[in-house]
Amino acid sequence: MKTIFVAIFSMGLAVSDCGANGPQSTAHPDSRHWETLFAPDLSDAVFPSGVWSFTDGVLTVTQDECIWTEKEYDNFVLDLEFKTAKGTNSGVIVYGT
């Protein structure tokens, strides 16, 4: 009986600690020296002609096509927001080697 109590107590203790190291809220990084990913005219982007546009800080696509940066980045923070219509699917491809 004592062994069962110790086992149950140990499991309870272990489970109670599971959430202690969960996701931590962090402040937004200082973005004063960040560089934008794409120029407003998209001259530094690679994409099929006429598919992507950048207006008033909003990057918009008219077809299911990718847009790529000409420049390679490392040690970066990608900060963005998605606005999609109901029932659509979207994502970001981050390529690493």
N, C-alpha and C positions, 0 to 999 in steps of 0.2 A: 504494500500500500504506500509506504514511504517513497519507494522508487517511482511509482506512478505520479505521486504528488510532485516530486522533484522534476520529472519529465514534463508534466503539464505546466508547472511554474516556469521552467526554462523556455518552453515554446512561447508562453505568453510574454515573457520578457523579450525574447527575440522579435516577436511580431510587433510589440509596442515600440520598438526602436526602428522599425522599417521606414516610417515616414520622417524620421528625424533628419535624414540626409537627402531629402527630396529636392526638387528643383528650387533653387534660390532666386529670389527676385533681385535683379541687379539694375542699377541706374543706367540710363542710356549713355553710351560712350560719347566723349567730347567729339563732335563732328565738325568743328571749325576748320580743320585742315584736311578734310576729306575731299577727294576729287569725285566728280560725277562719273557715272559709268558710261553714259552716252552724251555726246554733244547735242544741243537742241535741234540741229539740222541732221542728226544721225550720220554725219560724215565719217565718224569713227566706228561705225557699225557695219556688219556684214549681214545682209538679208535680201530676199527677193524683192525686186523693185515694186513699189506701190503697195506693199503689204503693211508696213509699219509706219506710224507717224508719231510725232512728239509735239503735243500742243498744250500750252499752259501747265507744264510739268507732268503731263499724263502721257504715258506711252501706250499707244493703242494699236491693235492688230485687226485686220479684216479677214484673214484666213488663218488656218492652222499651220503656221510656218514659224520657224525659229529665227531668233536674232542673236548674233554673236558679237562680242567685242573684238576689235582688231588687236588690242593690247592684252597681254597676259598679266594676271595679278597673282600675288601671293600674300599671305598674312592680312586678310581683308575682313571687313564686316559688310555684309550685304543687307541693307536696310530698305525694305519695300513694303508696299501694301497692295493687295489684290482687290480688284473690283470685277466680279464676274456675274453674268446673268444666271438666273436660276436654271439648274440642270446642266450647266457647263462644267468643264474640267480645265484646270490650268496648273502650271507648275514652273519650277525653276530647275535648270540643269546646271549643276556645278561640277565641272570636270577636274579631276585630280589624277596625277600620275605618281 
